[in-house]
């Protein structure tokens, strides 16, 4: 209807559909609320006024403009709540597409990826960093008297001095080592996972305790710091979660069966739309952009 506002036949069809039952009218109001929440104008409201007078509407429908306004305000409040919450409950955090280099007082360095948050707790005999969300690359200054530990919801990574990457995404933790040796302990087990990871090794652990191991020579740890996403045989759903950290909007996979497909390649995080287009091509998906803030990936 937006594409053909002068189509009288289409206008009559809409009018008949809208007046047919309350469910249709409710569906229309929900659609309008969604567009308003996205910041779009509502060019169809005058048409609705023509086909249904305010007096004929259900009481909640008469107040729908106010409801829509409140819904938009609520959505905005939620969007603002999370950064403010992170501001007060974490030591460092980043937003969509942002990164940050953090120099710690012991000489260690942390590169914090997009949409990530950490808390730092240094004591006399221990150095602890809690990765609350997202991804971080660690270059740890050696100190045999104070082990360096990275805590996540699923596992802890302990080192003395090394360089490694920890990525907490969805319900999976990925640990990859550039240099030195790290030990990973799952929270659902008191045992170390297999053996220590050394340079070039990676570990992927999900919330059920299932683990994958390998050598990451084809997927260097922390390559995201150069603006690239290098993936080697990883699930499509997990890769899309990575890209979401760099896209100011929603990315939706309409067929969840594709989420488990495996993917290998290098993608540019600085242009997430191009990365999504490249993923769509190799997975036989169609990229559909709805407004500048919504991208759909659907089977071709």
ABEGO torsion letter per residue (X at the ends): XAABAABAAAAAAAAAAAAABAAAAAAAAAAAAAAAAAGBBBAAAAAAAAABBAAABBAAAAAAAAAAAAAAAAAAAAAAAAAAAAAAABABBBBBGBBBBBBBAAGBBBBBBBGBBBBBBBBAABBBBBBABEBBBBBBBBBAABBBBBBBAABBBBBABBBBBBBBBEABBBBBBABEBBBBBBAABABBBGBBBBBGBBBBBBAAGBBBBEBAAABBBGAAAAGBBBBBGBBAAAAAAAAAAABBEBBBBABAAAAABBBBEBBBAABAAAAAAAAAAAAGBBBBBBEAABBBBBBX
